[in-house]
């Protein structure tokens, strides 16, 4: 799988440049949809769920495109995962997303998320965007972030012109 990396055996190193301040046009982009339980937005079964998802992708001969796993925090108690895939996965829910999206990369501790979201909203507003739907892309697990010395988080929102 593309997600396997020598050195960590887990998350690939993340290159922020292709995602920093980019407008993305997605046309029927495929995402495998899974669910993770959370307590006050903190995921409970994320690691185990990702291992099962990666095994399912390998069995189906599918790849996780760009190693992208978007998190949609639907409540304090639930998070939907949208895993970018290159094809449909038998027996799994795969949805397509079409629209205009704006991505911005942040680096630091997760407790800075509120600050990042305020910064993102200001930048999107300055660019003339109105945010429709928020997604967070936690690019590496905590173990790999420690190995790489960076914890990149990408905020990707569906946007429209104001």
C-alpha positions in Angstrom: 0.0 0.0 0.0 1.1 3.6 -0.6 0.5 4.3 3.1 3.3 2.0 4.2 6.6 3.8 4.7 10.0 2.4 5.5 11.1 3.8 8.8 7.7 4.1 10.5 5.7 1.3 8.6 2.7 3.6 9.0 2.2 7.1 7.7 4.1 8.6 4.8 6.0 11.9 5.3 3.7 14.8 4.4 4.7 17.5 1.9 2.6 20.6 2.7 3.4 22.6 -0.4 0.9 21.0 -2.8 -1.9 21.7 -0.2 -1.0 25.2 1.1 -3.5 27.8 0.1 -4.8 25.9 -2.8 -8.2 26.0 -4.5 -9.2 22.4 -5.5 -11.9 21.5 -8.0 -13.2 18.0 -7.3 -15.4 16.2 -9.8 -16.9 13.0 -8.4 -13.9 12.4 -6.1 -14.3 9.0 -4.5 -14.2 8.6 -0.7 -14.7 5.5 1.4 -16.9 6.4 4.3 -16.4 5.0 7.8 -17.3 6.0 11.3 -15.3 6.6 14.5 -16.7 7.1 18.0 -15.4 10.1 19.8 -15.6 11.7 23.3 -15.6 15.4 23.2 -14.2 15.2 19.6 -11.3 12.9 20.6 -11.4 9.7 18.6 -11.6 6.4 20.5 -11.1 3.7 17.9 -9.2 5.5 15.2 -6.0 3.4 15.0 -7.9 0.1 14.9 -10.4 1.4 12.4 -7.6 2.6 10.1 -5.8 -0.7 10.3 -9.1 -2.5 9.2 -9.7 0.1 6.4 -6.1 -0.3 5.0 -6.6 -4.1 5.1 -9.9 -3.7 3.2 -8.2 -1.5 0.6 -5.4 -4.0 0.1 -7.9 -6.8 -0.3 -9.8 -4.8 -2.9 -6.6 -3.8 -4.7 -7.4 -0.1 -4.0 -5.1 2.7 -3.0 -5.7 5.6 -0.6 -5.2 8.6 -3.0 -2.7 11.1 -1.6 -2.9 9.2 1.7 -5.9 11.5 2.3 -8.2 10.7 5.2 -10.7 13.6 5.9 -12.4 13.8 9.2 -15.9 15.2 9.4 -16.6 15.9 13.1 -20.4 15.5 13.0 -20.8 15.8 16.8 -18.8 15.6 20.0 -19.5 11.9 19.9 -19.0 11.0 16.3 -16.5 11.5 13.5 -17.0 10.3 9.9 -13.8 9.4 8.0 -13.7 10.0 4.3 -10.8 8.0 2.8 -9.9 9.1 -0.7 -9.8 6.0 -2.9 -9.0 5.3 -6.5 -11.9 2.9 -7.0 -15.1 1.5 -5.5 -14.7 -1.0 -2.7 -17.1 -4.0 -2.7 -19.3 -4.1 0.3 -18.3 -0.6 1.5 -19.9 2.8 1.3 -18.1 4.9 -1.3 -19.4 8.4 -1.9 -18.4 10.9 -4.4 -17.8 14.6 -3.7 -18.0 17.3 -6.3 -17.3 21.0 -5.6 -14.8 23.7 -5.0 -12.6 23.4 -2.0 -9.9 25.5 -0.4 -7.0 23.9 1.6 -4.7 25.4 4.1 -1.9 23.6 6.0 -1.2 24.1 9.7 1.6 22.6 11.9 1.6 22.2 15.6 -0.3 20.6 18.5 -3.9 19.6 18.2 -4.9 22.0 21.0 -4.2 24.8 18.5 -7.1 23.7 16.3 -9.4 26.5 17.4 -6.7 29.1 16.5 -6.2 27.4 13.1 -9.9 27.4 12.4 -10.2 31.1 13.1 -7.1 31.8 10.9 -8.7 29.6 8.1 -12.0 31.5 8.3 -10.2 34.9 8.0 -8.1 33.7 5.1 -11.1 32.2 3.3 -13.0 35.4 3.9 -10.1 37.5 2.6 -10.1 35.4 -0.6 -13.9 35.9 -1.1 -14.9 32.4 0.0 -17.9 31.4 2.1 -17.3 28.1 3.9 -20.0 25.5 3.2 -18.5 22.3 4.8 -15.5 21.7 7.0 -13.1 18.8 6.9 -9.9 18.2 8.8 -7.0 16.1 7.4 -4.7 14.8 10.1 -1.8 13.9 7.8 0.0 11.6 10.3 -0.7 9.6 13.4 0.8 11.0 16.6 3.6 8.3 16.5 4.7 9.3 13.0 4.4 13.0 13.7 6.8 12.5 16.6 9.2 10.6 14.3 9.0 13.2 11.6 9.1 16.1 14.0 6.1 17.7 12.4 2.3 17.5 13.0 0.7 18.8 9.8 -3.1 19.3 9.7 -4.8 20.4 6.6 -8.1 22.2 6.8 -10.1 21.5 3.6 -13.4 23.2 3.2 -16.0 23.2 0.5 -16.4 26.8 -0.4 -18.4 29.1 -2.6 -17.9 32.7 -3.7 -19.5 35.3 -1.3 
